[in-house]
Amino acid sequence: MIAEQKKTAYVDVAEVCEDWNVSRSKGYAIIKQLSEQMKKENPKLLVMSGKINRIYYEEVCMKRNYENS
């Protein structure tokens, strides 16, 4: 039986860099752009510098749908 990796609520720059095969500076730029987009969609959200909400990241970048889960 394969143990399932526990995923955190936020995606950090290391994971973004691995997913997109980019440098750390480009990873931070992607996170910043996604954070701004997320904040524009819902101004009441809190965003963390250098991290992005995992559900938002996977829905927008990885095209995963969590609504019907």
Backbone as a ProteinNet text record, in pm:
[ID]
protein_1_A
[PRIMARY]
MIAEQKKTAYVDVAEVCEDWNVSRSKGYAIIKQLSEQMKKENPKLLVMSGKINRIYYEEVCMKRNYENS
[TERTIARY]
83.7	0	88.4	63.5	144	87.4	174.5	132.9	109.2	-3.4	-36.6	39.8	102.4	174.3	74.3	101.5	14.6	50.8	-47.9	-25.6	-66.7	10.5	-18.9	-127	-180.4	-286.2	-232.1	-101.6	-40.6	70.3	88.2	196.2	307.5	430.4	542.8	621.2	722.8	798.2	868.9	913.2	981.7	889	764.3	668.3	632.4	616.6	587.5	703.1	825.3	943.4	951	917.6	919.5	809.3	689.1	576.7	600.6	659.7	675.8	817	909.9	1049	1107.7	1096.4	1146	1238.2	1306.1	1394.9	1311.9	1379.6	1310.1	1250.7	1325	1272.4	1147.1	1145	1025.5	912.1	945.3	845.2	777.1	856.5	798.7	711.8	752.5	672.8	537.8	538.2	413.4	322.8	379.9	301.8	243.5	322.2	275	158.9	172.1	66	-62.3	-49.1	-166.2	-230.5	-148.8	-201.3	-280.4	-228.1	-297.5	-429.5	-428.1	-548.9	-652.5	-608.5	-697.7	-756.6	-674.5	-718.5	-818.9	-799.1	-890.5	-1028	-1028	-1153.1	-1229.6	-1157.1	-1220.9	-1135.5	-1167.1	-1085.2	-1073.9	-1162.8	-1158.7	-1059.5	-1002.7	-907.7	-776.1	-713.8	-579	-481.5	-375.7	-273.7	-142.8	-64.9	64.7	174.7	270.1	381.4	462	485.3	568	494.8	362.8	282.1	148.2	87	-44.1	-133.8	-260	-356.7	-354	-340.8	-326.9	-448.7	-568.8	-688.3	-694.7	-669.2	-670.7	-562.4	-444.4	-331.6	-365.3	-418.1	-447.4	-565.8	-664	-776.2	-732.3	-653.4	-614.5	-500	-398	-278.2	-279.7	-338.7	-336.1	-470.3	-566.2	-698.4	-770.9	-761.6	-835.5	-962.2	-1069.4	-1198	-1234.7	-1247.3	-1280.2	-1427	-1503.3	-1643.2	-1726.9	-1698.8	-1779.7	-1715	-1621.5	-1553.2	-1633.1
-118	0	124.7	216.7	337.7	444.9	501.8	608.7	735.9	799.2	922.4	1038.4	1120.9	1237	1339.9	1393.4	1496.9	1630.1	1694.4	1822.9	1935.6	2040.6	2158	2242.5	2337.8	2424.8	2524.9	2547.9	2645.6	2582.1	2632.2	2590.2	2692.8	2645	2738	2745.3	2828.2	2853.7	2727.6	2640.6	2518.7	2431.3	2419.5	2337.7	2402.4	2534.9	2606.5	2587.7	2601.1	2585.1	2444.3	2345.6	2206.1	2182.2	2232.7	2213.3	2279.7	2398	2477.2	2471.1	2408.7	2398.8	2538.4	2624.7	2762.5	2793.1	2907.2	2951.1	2999.6	3018.3	3066.2	3205.4	3292.3	3427.9	3425.3	3340	3326.7	3262.1	3167.2	3104.8	3207.6	3297.4	3404	3498	3523	3608.9	3543.5	3412.2	3339.1	3347.7	3324.5	3331.9	3471.6	3573.5	3711.4	3739	3696.2	3717.3	3643.8	3519.7	3443.3	3505.6	3554.1	3618.3	3743.9	3822.7	3944.4	3909.9	3806.1	3762.7	3712.3	3633.4	3579.1	3692.5	3789.2	3902.8	3989.1	4002.5	4080.3	4012	3878.1	3802.5	3809	3815.8	3823.8	3912.5	4042.3	4137.6	4108.7	4028.3	4000	3890.3	3823.2	3715.3	3768.7	3689.4	3719.1	3640.1	3704.4	3634.8	3637.2	3531.7	3521.2	3545.9	3626	3653.7	3526	3492	3376.3	3243.7	3245.8	3123.1	3152.3	3044.9	3059.4	2945.5	2974.5	2875	2755.1	2633	2511.5	2487.9	2503.2	2477.9	2575	2702.4	2802	2770.3	2739.2	2707.3	2587.9	2482.9	2362.4	2382.2	2462.9	2490.7	2575.9	2678	2771.7	2716.2	2663.5	2622	2476.5	2391.2	2249.1	2200	2291.6	2262.9	2151.2	2152	2055.5	2121.5	2045.8	2098.5	2038.6	2123.4	2078.8	2098	2161.3	2191.4	2065	1964.5	1843	1729.9	1762.2	1659	1618.8
0	0	0	-91.3	-103.7	-11.5	69.6	160.7	80.8	105.3	35.9	98.8	14.1	65.9	114.5	232	286.5	221.9	162	95.8	188.4	186.2	267.6	200.6	274	222.3	120.5	124.5	34.6	-46.9	-168.4	-256.6	-241	-222.4	-209.4	-340.5	-341.2	-463.6	-514.8	-426	-469.2	-553.3	-512	-587	-720.6	-722	-846.6	-944.7	-895	-980.4	-1037.5	-957.5	-1003.2	-1107.4	-1081.7	-1173.8	-1308.8	-1307.1	-1428.7	-1487.6	-1414.1	-1458.4	-1486.1	-1384.5	-1395.4	-1277.4	-1286.3	-1178	-1059.4	-944.8	-824.7	-846.8	-914.6	-935.7	-1023.2	-1123.7	-1208.3	-1128.5	-1040.3	-953.6	-865.3	-806.4	-723.9	-807.6	-931.8	-1019.6	-1051	-1072.6	-1097.7	-975.9	-857.3	-733.6	-715.1	-740.2	-725.7	-820.4	-944.4	-1043.2	-1002.3	-957.5	-914.3	-791	-698.1	-577.1	-611.8	-704.1	-746.7	-814.9	-898.7	-968	-867.8	-770.9	-669.2	-585	-548.1	-466.8	-544.3	-675.2	-757.5	-763.9	-771.3	-776.8	-645.1	-533.6	-402.3	-311.6	-304.8	-229.1	-79.1	-23.5	120	156.6	58.3	86.3	140.4	223.2	269.4	183.9	140.7	62.5	140.2	122.7	188.5	86.1	121.8	33	10.4	-115.3	-148.5	-147.5	-125.9	-127.2	-193	-244.1	-306.8	-257.9	-241.6	-197.9	-292.5	-238.2	-319.7	-409.9	-356.4	-436.8	-554.2	-528.7	-635.9	-739.4	-692.9	-782.3	-871.1	-811.4	-888.9	-983.3	-944.2	-1033.8	-1152.6	-1127.3	-1232.3	-1317.6	-1254.3	-1328.7	-1372.3	-1293.2	-1323.9	-1377.8	-1391.9	-1447.5	-1373.8	-1241.7	-1159.4	-1110	-1100.8	-1058.6	-924.2	-822.9	-688.1	-654.5	-740.4	-710	-698.8	-777.2	-777.1	-698.5	-611.8	-533.2	-412.2
[MASK]
+++++++++++++++++++++++++++++++++++++++++++++++++++++++++++++++++++++

